[in-house]
Amino acid sequence: MLVLAVVLLLANALFNVIVWPRFYPRIAADPRARDADGRRTAFYTVHVVLIALALVLAAASAITALVILL
């Protein structure tokens, strides 16, 4: 059962690290990311926070998997 938990946690970490950062260039280039004055909008901020949270969860998953293995 612990092996399954480690595999799932590492798969989650790998998925988050590979998939989520690839959205950033698209978010930054989206016209909704900046207002008429060039300031970043809530659209940009929300998506950057989502990407950051996904990476934090990836780190937590990887650390948890390592702790289980040790």
C-alpha positions, 0 to 999 in steps of 0.5 A: 500500500505504501508503494502505491502511495509513493507512486501516486505522490510522485506521479502527481508531483511530476504532472504538476511540474510538467503541465502547469508551468507551460501555461504561464507564457500563454497567460502572460501573452493573453490580452486579458492579462493587462488592462489598457494602462498596461497593469496586470489584471486579476486574470493574470494574478489568479492564474499565476497563483494557481500555477504557484499553488500547483508547484507547491503541491508538487513539492509537498507531494515529492517530499511526502513520497520521500518521507514515506520511502525513508 
